[in-house]
Amino acid sequence: MSNIPPIEDGYIDDVIKSSGPLKPNLNKTQGIELRALVKLLRDRLEGEISDHYASNQAALSQKANIDQVVLNTTKVNGKPLSGDVVLDKNDVGLGNVDNTPDLDKPLSTFAQAALALKADMVDVNERLSTKVDKVAGKQLSTEDFSSAEKDKLAGIHDGATSNQSDSYLLAREHHTGTQVIETVTGLRSELDGKVGQSEKGQGNGIATLDGNGKIPLAQLSEALLGSVNYQGNYDASANNPSLPAAAGNKGKYYVVAVAGNQQGLELNIGDW
């Protein structure tokens, strides 16, 4: 009703006025009563309108509640809504459901069929115990490899080769490095019977021979050298100078400069 302007007393007084000459008696009686009547009608009308509006609002509110009401003729799985409806597992299509604990529930046919295709763990563990671990970068061959063969390979020294024939490997000129004397049969005893190079021409060693098979003077005893007297070079071919008789010439010697034969001796250069 907010779009209808209010009917105030001043509005009624301004409308209900006589347009003819003033008749005091009418103005004081009928005019006053008329205005009072109109005001009363106004008040009654406003009251009716207010009550009618409130009633309509209540009806509209009830209508909203009615829209949410389910008729008692409606049924749930064949059970009417005349009272509390109790549903069981059959009403919701779960007739095979029970309260058996999970561990005690039997396996379905499909589950049993699937498990029948699986291997038994005991059998799997037994078979795995006969297998070897796979190592990255390596693979198993179809050939059997025995422990004896493994030990044989382990006994081969680093750097050994089998890319040459036995004759090549056994040839001395192909051998490098060092070898312990005792690994060569009889080598130690043979070497013990030889004179070392460091002992030649040295004290407590042995004297050497020059190109003519003679002992150099430097390796002769000083005592022996002190009893001889060098006379000079000798030409054995021409017997020059002539060799004197041995008597009275003890310790004197010549060194042969020209080879030759004298007194039944073959004298070579360097002899004395």
FIPAGU-346126 format. One line per field, with one value per residue (C-alpha): residue number from 1; residue in one letter; x negated, y negated, z negated. Coordinates in pm, 1 decimal. Layout:
// residues N
k <- NUM / ...
r <- a / ...
px <- X / ...
py <- Y / ...
pz <- Z / ...
// end
This chain:
// residues 272
k <- 1 / 2 / 3 / 4 / 5 / 6 / 7 / 8 / 9 / 10 / 11 / 12 / 13 / 14 / 15 / 16 / 17 / 18 / 19 / 20 / 21 / 22 / 23 / 24 / 25 / 26 / 27 / 28 / 29 / 30 / 31 / 32 / 33 / 34 / 35 / 36 / 37 / 38 / 39 / 40 / 41 / 42 / 43 / 44 / 45 / 46 / 47 / 48 / 49 / 50 / 51 / 52 / 53 / 54 / 55 / 56 / 57 / 58 / 59 / 60 / 61 / 62 / 63 / 64 / 65 / 66 / 67 / 68 / 69 / 70 / 71 / 72 / 73 / 74 / 75 / 76 / 77 / 78 / 79 / 80 / 81 / 82 / 83 / 84 / 85 / 86 / 87 / 88 / 89 / 90 / 91 / 92 / 93 / 94 / 95 / 96 / 97 / 98 / 99 / 100 / 101 / 102 / 103 / 104 / 105 / 106 / 107 / 108 / 109 / 110 / 111 / 112 / 113 / 114 / 115 / 116 / 117 / 118 / 119 / 120 / 121 / 122 / 123 / 124 / 125 / 126 / 127 / 128 / 129 / 130 / 131 / 132 / 133 / 134 / 135 / 136 / 137 / 138 / 139 / 140 / 141 / 142 / 143 / 144 / 145 / 146 / 147 / 148 / 149 / 150 / 151 / 152 / 153 / 154 / 155 / 156 / 157 / 158 / 159 / 160 / 161 / 162 / 163 / 164 / 165 / 166 / 167 / 168 / 169 / 170 / 171 / 172 / 173 / 174 / 175 / 176 / 177 / 178 / 179 / 180 / 181 / 182 / 183 / 184 / 185 / 186 / 187 / 188 / 189 / 190 / 191 / 192 / 193 / 194 / 195 / 196 / 197 / 198 / 199 / 200 / 201 / 202 / 203 / 204 / 205 / 206 / 207 / 208 / 209 / 210 / 211 / 212 / 213 / 214 / 215 / 216 / 217 / 218 / 219 / 220 / 221 / 222 / 223 / 224 / 225 / 226 / 227 / 228 / 229 / 230 / 231 / 232 / 233 / 234 / 235 / 236 / 237 / 238 / 239 / 240 / 241 / 242 / 243 / 244 / 245 / 246 / 247 / 248 / 249 / 250 / 251 / 252 / 253 / 254 / 255 / 256 / 257 / 258 / 259 / 260 / 261 / 262 / 263 / 264 / 265 / 266 / 267 / 268 / 269 / 270 / 271 / 272
r <- m / s / n / i / p / p / i / e / d / g / y / i / d / d / v / i / k / s / s / g / p / l / k / p / n / l / n / k / t / q / g / i / e / l / r / a / l / v / k / l / l / r / d / r / l / e / g / e / i / s / d / h / y / a / s / n / q / a / a / l / s / q / k / a / n / i / d / q / v / v / l / n / t / t / k / v / n / g / k / p / l / s / g / d / v / v / l / d / k / n / d / v / g / l / g / n / v / d / n / t / p / d / l / d / k / p / l / s / t / f / a / q / a / a / l / a / l / k / a / d / m / v / d / v / n / e / r / l / s / t / k / v / d / k / v / a / g / k / q / l / s / t / e / d / f / s / s / a / e / k / d / k / l / a / g / i / h / d / g / a / t / s / n / q / s / d / s / y / l / l / a / r / e / h / h / t / g / t / q / v / i / e / t / v / t / g / l / r / s / e / l / d / g / k / v / g / q / s / e / k / g / q / g / n / g / i / a / t / l / d / g / n / g / k / i / p / l / a / q / l / s / e / a / l / l / g / s / v / n / y / q / g / n / y / d / a / s / a / n / n / p / s / l / p / a / a / a / g / n / k / g / k / y / y / v / v / a / v / a / g / n / q / q / g / l / e / l / n / i / g / d / w
px <- 0.0 / -299.1 / -196.2 / 136.0 / 80.3 / 207.2 / 554.1 / 479.9 / 742.8 / 639.4 / 696.6 / 1053.5 / 1128.2 / 1011.5 / 1219.3 / 1548.2 / 1638.8 / 1955.3 / 1918.7 / 2246.8 / 2324.0 / 2230.1 / 2494.1 / 2363.9 / 2601.8 / 2503.1 / 2135.2 / 2157.1 / 2359.3 / 2374.6 / 2029.4 / 1871.6 / 2052.9 / 1956.5 / 1593.5 / 1609.5 / 1771.6 / 1511.5 / 1235.5 / 1398.4 / 1427.8 / 1066.5 / 957.9 / 1171.0 / 1049.1 / 685.0 / 742.4 / 906.9 / 631.2 / 364.1 / 539.8 / 591.0 / 222.3 / 110.0 / 345.3 / 211.5 / -146.7 / -63.4 / 105.7 / -192.6 / -420.5 / -201.3 / -206.0 / -587.6 / -572.8 / -312.1 / -535.2 / -786.6 / -540.5 / -543.3 / -207.9 / -145.5 / -56.8 / -423.0 / -604.6 / -972.1 / -1049.3 / -679.2 / -651.9 / -400.5 / -493.5 / -213.1 / -472.6 / -845.8 / -991.2 / -1253.4 / -1475.0 / -1694.7 / -1975.6 / -1727.8 / -1548.3 / -1869.1 / -1981.6 / -2248.4 / -2092.2 / -2428.0 / -2591.9 / -2664.1 / -2870.1 / -3145.5 / -3496.1 / -3713.2 / -3966.7 / -3689.4 / -3508.0 / -3526.0 / -3689.7 / -3472.9 / -3480.0 / -3667.8 / -3925.4 / -3984.1 / -4030.2 / -4281.0 / -4479.2 / -4492.0 / -4704.6 / -4966.7 / -5282.4 / -5324.1 / -5571.8 / -5748.2 / -5810.3 / -5921.4 / -6172.5 / -6314.1 / -6365.3 / -6517.1 / -6768.8 / -6926.2 / -6969.2 / -7240.8 / -7202.9 / -7220.5 / -7516.2 / -7502.2 / -7717.5 / -7743.0 / -7536.0 / -7511.2 / -7633.0 / -7500.6 / -7836.0 / -7896.8 / -8179.3 / -8326.4 / -8511.8 / -8826.2 / -8819.9 / -8765.7 / -9069.6 / -9276.3 / -9196.6 / -9268.8 / -9618.3 / -9718.2 / -9945.0 / -9855.7 / -9983.5 / -10005.7 / -9915.4 / -9795.7 / -9795.5 / -10123.7 / -10230.3 / -10416.3 / -10737.8 / -10723.5 / -10657.5 / -10940.6 / -11201.5 / -11454.7 / -11475.1 / -11108.3 / -11153.5 / -11168.6 / -11218.3 / -11413.4 / -11409.7 / -11523.7 / -11839.6 / -11698.1 / -11414.7 / -11672.2 / -11793.5 / -12172.6 / -12237.1 / -12349.1 / -12613.4 / -12745.0 / -12785.0 / -12957.3 / -13233.4 / -13299.8 / -13516.8 / -13332.7 / -13426.1 / -13488.4 / -13765.7 / -13977.2 / -14298.6 / -14203.3 / -14363.3 / -14286.2 / -14149.2 / -14307.4 / -14543.8 / -14419.7 / -14595.4 / -14669.0 / -14611.9 / -14912.5 / -14800.4 / -15058.6 / -15011.8 / -15048.7 / -15342.9 / -15102.2 / -14958.2 / -15298.1 / -15421.7 / -15646.9 / -15892.3 / -15927.1 / -15958.4 / -16226.7 / -16459.3 / -16449.7 / -16607.7 / -16449.6 / -16705.5 / -16489.1 / -16310.8 / -16420.9 / -16393.5 / -16343.1 / -16357.7 / -16710.9 / -16828.2 / -16896.0 / -17042.9 / -17214.0 / -17107.3 / -17395.9 / -17475.3 / -17260.5 / -17558.6 / -17629.6 / -17310.4 / -17054.5 / -16742.1 / -16803.3 / -16521.9 / -16410.3 / -16058.0 / -15999.2 / -15906.8 / -15942.5 / -15831.5 / -16066.3 / -16227.6 / -16541.3 / -16709.9 / -16419.9 / -16158.4 / -15878.4 / -15881.1 / -15583.7 / -15550.2 / -15517.7 / -15706.8 / -16000.8
py <- 0.0 / -227.1 / -357.6 / -513.7 / -856.6 / -891.9 / -1051.4 / -1325.3 / -1534.1 / -1848.9 / -1674.4 / -1579.9 / -1932.0 / -2088.4 / -1853.2 / -1867.7 / -2234.3 / -2400.7 / -2596.4 / -2787.1 / -3061.5 / -3004.9 / -2839.5 / -2850.8 / -2590.3 / -2339.0 / -2415.6 / -2359.9 / -2043.0 / -1839.6 / -1947.4 / -1844.2 / -1511.4 / -1443.1 / -1504.7 / -1285.1 / -1007.5 / -1027.0 / -1011.5 / -711.4 / -537.3 / -616.0 / -462.6 / -156.6 / -112.8 / -138.8 / 115.9 / 359.8 / 319.6 / 380.6 / 690.6 / 825.9 / 772.8 / 957.2 / 1245.4 / 1272.4 / 1279.9 / 1560.7 / 1753.1 / 1710.1 / 1837.7 / 2143.5 / 2207.8 / 2221.6 / 2484.2 / 2683.3 / 2699.7 / 2886.9 / 3142.3 / 3496.7 / 3657.9 / 3958.7 / 4156.8 / 4154.0 / 4483.3 / 4578.4 / 4919.8 / 5010.1 / 4877.7 / 4592.3 / 4274.3 / 4314.0 / 4334.4 / 4380.6 / 4587.7 / 4849.0 / 4969.0 / 5278.0 / 5400.4 / 5564.2 / 5232.4 / 5077.1 / 5374.6 / 5500.9 / 5828.6 / 6008.3 / 5763.5 / 5881.5 / 5764.4 / 6024.0 / 5875.3 / 5819.2 / 6085.7 / 6345.8 / 6265.1 / 6536.1 / 6456.4 / 6400.7 / 6637.9 / 6382.0 / 6321.3 / 6694.5 / 6736.5 / 6450.1 / 6589.2 / 6930.3 / 6774.6 / 6648.5 / 6836.6 / 6979.1 / 6770.6 / 7078.9 / 7206.4 / 6861.4 / 6826.6 / 7173.9 / 7094.1 / 6753.9 / 6912.9 / 7090.7 / 6768.8 / 6505.3 / 6130.2 / 5935.3 / 5694.9 / 5379.3 / 5407.8 / 5789.3 / 6073.6 / 6448.5 / 6680.0 / 7018.8 / 7181.7 / 7335.4 / 7168.4 / 7389.7 / 7290.4 / 7458.3 / 7232.1 / 6930.4 / 7024.1 / 7075.2 / 6726.8 / 6579.6 / 6736.1 / 6553.5 / 6258.6 / 5907.1 / 5823.2 / 6188.5 / 6250.1 / 6542.9 / 6354.7 / 6517.3 / 6873.7 / 7075.2 / 7064.6 / 6686.4 / 6656.4 / 6900.8 / 6726.6 / 6548.6 / 6238.2 / 6166.6 / 6171.4 / 5838.8 / 5735.1 / 5929.8 / 6293.4 / 6446.9 / 6660.2 / 6948.6 / 6988.4 / 7100.0 / 7453.8 / 7482.0 / 7110.2 / 7033.3 / 7311.6 / 7212.7 / 6849.9 / 6942.3 / 7109.9 / 6793.6 / 6490.0 / 6165.7 / 5872.6 / 5662.8 / 5904.2 / 5875.3 / 5676.5 / 5588.0 / 5664.3 / 6015.1 / 6080.4 / 6221.8 / 6072.6 / 6008.3 / 6069.9 / 5816.5 / 5863.2 / 6094.6 / 6312.1 / 6160.2 / 6012.7 / 5631.9 / 5493.2 / 5284.6 / 5604.6 / 5761.8 / 5759.3 / 5462.3 / 5706.7 / 5880.6 / 5556.4 / 5429.4 / 5719.5 / 5657.0 / 5381.3 / 5265.0 / 5239.2 / 5106.0 / 5240.3 / 5553.8 / 5651.6 / 6027.3 / 6057.0 / 5905.2 / 5988.8 / 5622.4 / 5544.9 / 5881.2 / 6056.8 / 6097.2 / 6420.5 / 6486.3 / 6510.5 / 6177.6 / 6017.8 / 6132.4 / 5910.6 / 5734.8 / 5752.2 / 5613.7 / 5562.5 / 5708.7 / 5432.1 / 5644.4 / 6008.5 / 6288.1 / 6620.0 / 6631.7 / 6920.0 / 7150.0 / 6915.9 / 6734.6 / 6381.3 / 6152.9 / 5780.6 / 5700.2 / 6006.7 / 5940.5
pz <- 0.0 / 8.2 / 354.8 / 220.7 / 62.7 / -296.5 / -346.8 / -597.5 / -785.9 / -602.1 / -269.4 / -368.7 / -499.3 / -173.3 / 45.3 / -144.0 / -114.5 / 18.4 / 341.4 / 277.4 / 30.7 / -321.6 / -531.3 / -880.0 / -1011.1 / -744.8 / -786.2 / -1152.5 / -1147.6 / -828.3 / -710.6 / -1037.0 / -1036.4 / -678.4 / -745.6 / -1050.2 / -846.1 / -573.7 / -831.0 / -991.7 / -655.1 / -590.7 / -918.7 / -865.8 / -510.8 / -613.0 / -888.8 / -649.4 / -399.3 / -664.2 / -796.2 / -444.8 / -361.4 / -674.0 / -594.6 / -240.3 / -365.5 / -605.5 / -325.5 / -99.6 / -378.2 / -425.3 / -52.3 / -55.2 / -331.5 / -142.7 / 163.4 / -49.3 / -179.3 / -33.4 / 6.6 / -217.9 / 90.4 / 190.3 / 128.9 / 78.4 / 222.3 / 183.5 / -174.1 / -225.4 / -409.9 / -661.4 / -936.4 / -996.3 / -714.4 / -812.5 / -529.0 / -531.9 / -306.3 / -68.6 / -13.7 / 121.8 / 333.7 / 92.0 / -11.0 / -11.0 / -251.1 / -606.4 / -901.7 / -863.8 / -940.0 / -634.2 / -733.6 / -766.9 / -442.2 / -174.9 / 157.4 / 457.2 / 750.9 / 959.3 / 684.4 / 641.5 / 1017.9 / 1025.7 / 730.7 / 895.1 / 1168.7 / 920.4 / 818.0 / 469.1 / 265.0 / 126.2 / 478.7 / 593.9 / 307.0 / 374.9 / 740.4 / 666.3 / 429.9 / 728.2 / 927.8 / 925.3 / 906.5 / 1228.2 / 1237.5 / 1447.7 / 1760.8 / 1737.6 / 1871.6 / 1829.1 / 2104.9 / 2204.2 / 2115.9 / 1773.9 / 1580.2 / 1308.4 / 993.4 / 1131.2 / 1434.7 / 1211.7 / 998.8 / 1315.1 / 1437.8 / 1095.9 / 1109.1 / 1427.4 / 1354.8 / 1459.8 / 1806.2 / 1916.1 / 2280.1 / 2487.7 / 2818.7 / 2938.0 / 3004.3 / 2740.1 / 2946.2 / 2955.9 / 2584.6 / 2499.7 / 2716.5 / 2492.2 / 2713.3 / 2642.5 / 2267.9 / 2086.0 / 1727.7 / 1465.9 / 1359.4 / 1032.7 / 1082.3 / 883.1 / 1137.1 / 1401.7 / 1338.1 / 1274.3 / 1337.6 / 983.3 / 975.8 / 1319.7 / 1217.3 / 893.2 / 1101.8 / 1301.0 / 1228.0 / 1196.1 / 1419.3 / 1110.1 / 1001.3 / 1317.1 / 1279.6 / 919.8 / 584.0 / 457.7 / 805.6 / 1118.7 / 1377.0 / 1728.3 / 2060.1 / 2327.9 / 2700.1 / 2723.8 / 2435.8 / 2199.8 / 1853.8 / 1871.3 / 1671.6 / 1462.8 / 1316.8 / 1227.5 / 871.0 / 781.4 / 627.8 / 961.3 / 1155.5 / 921.5 / 1020.7 / 1394.8 / 1605.4 / 1929.5 / 2212.4 / 2496.0 / 2807.1 / 2984.5 / 3354.6 / 3339.7 / 3718.7 / 3745.9 / 3392.3 / 3336.7 / 3101.2 / 3066.5 / 2755.0 / 2514.9 / 2336.8 / 2032.0 / 1801.8 / 1638.3 / 1775.2 / 1518.1 / 1499.2 / 1828.4 / 2088.3 / 2421.8 / 2551.3 / 2898.8 / 3144.1 / 3462.4 / 3453.5 / 3555.4 / 3459.4 / 3249.6 / 3074.1 / 3159.7 / 3011.2 / 3185.4 / 3056.9 / 3111.1 / 3064.8 / 2696.8 / 2579.0 / 2346.6
// end
